[in-house]
Amino acid sequence: MAAPVGLIAGNGQLPFELARGARARGHRIAAVAFEGLAEPGLEAVADAFTAQPIGQLDRHFAFLRAQGVKQVVFAGKVPKRVLYDGTNLAPDARALAILAKLRDRSDDSILLACAAAFEEEGFELLSQTELAPELLAGEGQLGAHAPTSEQLAELRFAWPIAKALGGLDVGQTVVVEGRAVLALEAIEGTDLAIRRGVGLGRGGACVVKVAKPQQDPRFDVPAIGVETVRALASGRGGLLAVEAGRTLLLQRDALVREADAAGIALLGVDARRVPGGDA
C-alpha cells in the first residue's frame, strides 16, 4: 500500500477525480471536505472523511495527523468571494493570522500562504497532476470536430492575451470573437466568464484557457469540465482551446461528448507552437 494522502476538497469534480486516481495507484485517501462547498458523495471515494468549515486549520491538521498523513493535495475551487462575504468561512486563530498578513488577495498570495501553513506543520504538498496524470489534456484535436482556419486565427489572437492575464494573476480564460475580446476571467471563474462573453457575441465565440506563467502545480492547475462546454454552447460558441500538458480535463468522456454534440472544436495547444494565422 502506498503512503496515505490527505485530500483538501473544495468545489467541483476535481476532488473525486484525484481521489479515484490516487486510490488506483494504491494510496489511502483521507479527505477534508469544506462544508458548503465540496460536492456531496466524496466520502464514497475516500477511506477516511470529515466535513469541516473553511479556515479551521488546527482541526484540518489534527484530522490528517490522526490518519497518518504526511502528503497532502489541494483539489477543487474555493471561490474568492468566500473571503469577501464570509460565506462558509470560519477561520480559527491561525487562519486569521494568515489572512491578516496577506499582501493582497490574489490567487497566488492566498494559495501560497495556505501552502506555507501546511508545510510548516510538516506536510508535503503534492502536485495535482501527480496523482492523476491521465487527466491532463494532450496536444491536438480532442473531440470529433476540427477547428476551422478562422477559429485558429482567433486562437492565435487570444493566446498572448490569456497569457498576459495569467501573468497578472487575474484569470486564465479569454473569450473572443471577430478578433475582439468579449470577456476576461476574473473573480467569477471560468464558466461564468464564458457565459458573460458569449452573451455579448453573435454566435461562434472562441475560448482560450491557459496556465499562468508562474503556475504552481501543487494547486489551482487549470481545469475544464462539462459545465465549461455547456457555458460555451449556450452562446453557440465554436472553439474551446486549452494548454496541453498543463490543463485538467474533468469527466473527460462526458466533456468530449458534450463538445461533440454542440459542434464545438476541442483543442489542446502546446504553448511552444500555437497554431493559427496571423493575428
C-alpha positions as CSV (number, residue, x, y, z in Angstrom):
1,M,0.0,0.0,0.0
2,A,1.3,3.4,-1.0
3,A,1.5,6.3,1.5
4,P,-1.8,7.8,2.7
5,V,-2.7,11.1,1.0
6,G,-4.7,13.9,2.6
7,L,-7.2,15.5,0.2
8,I,-8.3,19.1,0.9
9,A,-11.5,19.3,-1.1
10,G,-13.3,22.4,-2.4
11,N,-16.0,22.6,-5.0
12,G,-16.3,20.7,-8.3
13,Q,-15.3,17.3,-9.6
14,L,-11.6,17.5,-9.2
15,P,-11.5,16.1,-5.7
16,F,-13.4,13.0,-6.9
17,E,-11.1,12.6,-9.9
18,L,-7.9,12.9,-7.8
19,A,-9.3,10.5,-5.1
20,R,-10.1,7.9,-7.7
21,G,-6.7,8.3,-9.4
22,A,-4.8,8.1,-6.2
23,R,-6.7,5.0,-4.9
24,A,-6.0,3.3,-8.3
25,R,-2.3,3.9,-7.5
26,G,-2.6,2.2,-4.1
27,H,-2.9,5.3,-1.9
28,R,-5.3,5.5,1.0
29,I,-7.3,8.8,0.9
30,A,-8.2,10.9,4.0
31,A,-10.5,13.7,2.8
32,V,-11.2,17.0,4.4
33,A,-14.3,18.4,2.7
34,F,-15.0,22.1,3.0
35,E,-18.6,22.5,4.4
36,G,-20.9,24.3,2.0
37,L,-18.5,23.9,-0.9
38,A,-17.5,20.3,-1.5
39,E,-19.9,18.2,-3.6
40,P,-21.9,15.6,-1.8
41,G,-20.7,12.0,-2.1
42,L,-17.0,12.5,-1.6
43,E,-17.0,10.1,1.4
44,A,-17.8,7.3,-1.1
45,V,-14.3,7.6,-2.7
46,A,-12.3,8.3,0.4
47,D,-11.1,5.9,3.1
48,A,-11.5,8.4,5.9
49,F,-13.6,11.5,5.7
50,T,-14.5,14.7,7.6
51,A,-16.5,17.8,6.7
52,Q,-15.2,21.0,8.3
53,P,-15.7,24.7,7.8
54,I,-13.1,26.5,5.7
55,G,-10.3,28.0,7.8
56,Q,-10.3,25.6,10.7
57,L,-6.6,24.9,10.2
58,D,-5.9,23.2,13.5
59,R,-8.9,20.9,13.0
60,H,-7.7,20.1,9.5
61,F,-4.2,19.3,10.7
62,A,-5.4,17.2,13.6
63,F,-7.6,15.0,11.4
64,L,-4.8,14.5,8.9
65,R,-2.3,13.5,11.6
66,A,-4.7,11.1,13.1
67,Q,-4.9,9.3,9.7
68,G,-1.1,9.1,9.4
69,V,-1.0,11.6,6.5
70,K,2.3,13.2,5.5
71,Q,1.4,14.2,2.0
72,V,-1.5,16.5,1.0
73,V,-3.1,17.6,-2.2
74,F,-5.4,20.6,-2.6
75,A,-8.3,20.0,-5.1
76,G,-11.4,21.9,-6.1
77,K,-12.3,25.5,-6.2
78,V,-12.7,27.8,-3.2
79,P,-14.4,30.9,-4.7
80,K,-12.6,34.1,-3.8
81,R,-15.9,35.6,-2.8
82,V,-15.7,33.5,0.3
83,L,-13.1,36.0,1.6
84,Y,-15.4,38.9,0.9
85,D,-18.8,37.7,2.1
86,G,-17.7,35.3,4.7
87,T,-20.0,32.5,3.4
88,N,-18.8,29.1,4.7
89,L,-15.7,30.8,6.2
90,A,-14.9,30.1,9.9
91,P,-11.3,31.0,10.4
92,D,-9.5,29.9,13.5
93,A,-6.8,32.0,15.2
94,R,-4.1,30.6,12.9
95,A,-6.1,31.3,9.7
96,L,-6.9,34.8,10.9
97,A,-3.3,35.5,11.4
98,I,-2.5,34.3,7.8
99,L,-5.3,36.4,6.3
100,A,-4.0,39.5,8.2
101,K,-0.5,39.1,6.7
102,L,-1.6,38.7,3.1
103,R,0.0,41.4,0.9
104,D,-3.1,41.2,-1.4
105,R,-5.9,38.8,-2.1
106,S,-4.7,37.4,-5.4
107,D,-5.0,33.7,-6.0
108,D,-1.2,33.2,-5.7
109,S,-1.0,35.2,-2.4
110,I,-3.8,33.2,-0.8
111,L,-2.7,29.8,-2.0
112,L,0.9,30.3,-1.3
113,A,0.1,31.4,2.3
114,C,-2.1,28.2,2.7
115,A,0.6,26.0,1.3
116,A,3.2,27.6,3.7
117,A,0.9,26.8,6.7
118,F,0.6,23.1,5.7
119,E,4.4,22.9,5.1
120,E,5.2,24.5,8.5
121,E,3.1,21.7,10.0
122,G,5.3,19.1,8.3
123,F,3.0,18.2,5.4
124,E,4.4,17.8,1.9
125,L,2.2,19.3,-0.8
126,L,1.8,17.1,-3.9
127,S,1.1,18.3,-7.4
128,Q,-2.5,17.8,-8.5
129,T,-1.2,16.1,-11.7
130,E,1.0,13.7,-9.8
131,L,-1.9,11.6,-8.6
132,A,-3.9,11.5,-11.8
133,P,-1.6,12.5,-14.8
134,E,-4.2,10.9,-17.2
135,L,-6.4,13.9,-16.6
136,L,-4.0,16.2,-18.5
137,A,-5.1,17.4,-21.9
138,G,-3.0,16.2,-24.8
139,E,-1.9,18.2,-27.8
140,G,-4.2,18.4,-30.9
141,Q,-7.8,17.7,-31.6
142,L,-9.6,16.2,-28.6
143,G,-13.0,15.6,-30.0
144,A,-14.9,14.9,-33.2
145,H,-14.7,18.5,-34.6
146,A,-11.5,20.0,-36.1
147,P,-11.1,23.8,-35.7
148,T,-11.6,25.9,-38.8
149,S,-8.9,28.3,-40.1
150,E,-10.9,31.2,-38.8
151,Q,-11.1,29.6,-35.3
152,L,-7.4,29.0,-35.4
153,A,-6.8,32.7,-36.2
154,E,-9.0,33.6,-33.2
155,L,-6.9,31.3,-31.1
156,R,-3.7,32.9,-32.3
157,F,-5.1,36.3,-31.4
158,A,-6.3,35.3,-27.9
159,W,-3.4,33.3,-26.7
160,P,-1.0,36.1,-25.7
161,I,-3.9,38.0,-24.1
162,A,-4.7,34.9,-22.0
163,K,-1.0,34.5,-21.0
164,A,-0.7,38.2,-20.1
165,L,-3.9,37.9,-18.0
166,G,-2.5,34.9,-16.2
167,G,0.8,36.7,-15.6
168,L,-1.1,39.4,-13.7
169,D,-2.7,36.6,-11.6
170,V,-6.2,37.8,-12.5
171,G,-7.6,34.9,-14.5
172,Q,-6.7,32.4,-17.2
173,T,-9.5,32.5,-19.7
174,V,-10.3,34.8,-22.6
175,V,-13.4,34.8,-24.8
176,V,-13.0,36.3,-28.2
177,E,-15.0,36.7,-31.4
178,G,-14.0,38.5,-34.6
179,R,-10.6,39.4,-33.1
180,A,-12.3,41.3,-30.3
181,V,-12.2,40.4,-26.6
182,L,-15.6,39.7,-25.2
183,A,-14.6,38.7,-21.7
184,L,-11.6,38.2,-19.5
185,E,-11.9,35.9,-16.5
186,A,-11.7,37.5,-13.1
187,I,-13.2,36.6,-9.7
188,E,-16.3,34.9,-11.2
189,G,-14.3,32.0,-12.6
190,T,-14.1,30.3,-16.0
191,D,-17.6,29.2,-16.6
192,L,-19.3,32.4,-15.6
193,A,-16.8,34.4,-17.6
194,I,-17.6,32.3,-20.7
195,R,-21.3,32.9,-20.2
196,R,-20.8,36.6,-19.9
197,G,-18.6,36.6,-23.0
198,V,-20.8,34.6,-25.3
199,G,-23.8,36.7,-24.2
200,L,-22.0,39.7,-25.8
201,G,-21.2,37.9,-29.1
202,R,-23.2,37.0,-32.1
203,G,-22.5,33.3,-32.0
204,G,-19.3,31.5,-32.8
205,A,-17.2,32.8,-29.9
206,C,-13.9,31.1,-29.1
207,V,-12.5,30.4,-25.7
208,V,-8.8,30.1,-24.7
209,K,-7.7,28.8,-21.3
210,V,-4.0,28.7,-20.4
211,A,-1.7,28.0,-17.4
212,K,-0.3,31.1,-15.7
213,P,3.4,31.6,-16.5
214,Q,4.0,31.2,-12.7
215,Q,1.6,28.4,-12.2
216,D,2.3,26.3,-9.2
217,P,1.4,22.6,-9.9
218,R,0.6,21.9,-6.3
219,F,-2.7,23.8,-6.6
220,D,-5.0,25.6,-8.9
221,V,-4.0,23.7,-12.1
222,P,-6.3,25.0,-14.9
223,A,-9.2,22.7,-15.4
224,I,-12.3,22.5,-17.6
225,G,-15.4,20.3,-17.3
226,V,-18.8,19.6,-18.7
227,E,-20.2,22.9,-17.4
228,T,-17.4,24.7,-19.2
229,V,-18.6,23.2,-22.5
230,R,-22.2,23.9,-21.7
231,A,-21.3,27.6,-21.0
232,L,-19.8,27.9,-24.4
233,A,-22.6,26.0,-26.1
234,S,-25.1,28.4,-24.5
235,G,-23.9,31.1,-26.9
236,R,-23.3,28.8,-29.9
237,G,-19.5,29.0,-29.3
238,G,-17.2,27.3,-31.7
239,L,-13.8,26.6,-30.2
240,L,-12.6,25.7,-26.7
241,A,-8.8,25.6,-26.6
242,V,-6.7,24.7,-23.6
243,E,-3.0,24.5,-22.9
244,A,-1.8,20.9,-23.5
245,G,0.0,19.1,-20.7
246,R,-1.0,21.8,-18.2
247,T,-4.8,21.7,-18.2
248,L,-7.0,19.0,-16.5
249,L,-10.0,17.6,-18.3
250,L,-12.6,16.6,-15.7
251,Q,-15.1,13.9,-16.6
252,R,-13.2,13.6,-19.9
253,D,-15.6,11.3,-21.7
254,A,-18.7,13.3,-20.8
255,L,-16.9,16.6,-21.6
256,V,-15.9,15.3,-25.1
257,R,-19.5,14.1,-25.7
258,E,-20.9,17.5,-24.8
259,A,-18.5,19.3,-27.1
260,D,-19.2,16.9,-30.0
261,A,-22.9,17.3,-29.6
262,A,-22.7,21.1,-29.6
263,G,-20.4,21.2,-32.6
264,I,-17.6,22.7,-30.5
265,A,-13.9,22.1,-31.6
266,L,-12.0,20.9,-28.5
267,L,-8.3,21.6,-28.9
268,G,-5.1,21.0,-26.8
269,V,-2.4,23.5,-27.6
270,D,1.3,23.3,-26.9
271,A,2.4,26.8,-25.9
272,R,5.6,26.4,-28.0
273,R,3.7,26.0,-31.2
274,V,0.4,27.8,-31.1
275,P,-1.4,27.2,-34.5
276,G,-3.3,29.8,-36.5
277,G,-2.9,32.5,-39.0
278,D,-1.6,36.0,-38.4
279,A,-3.2,37.8,-35.5
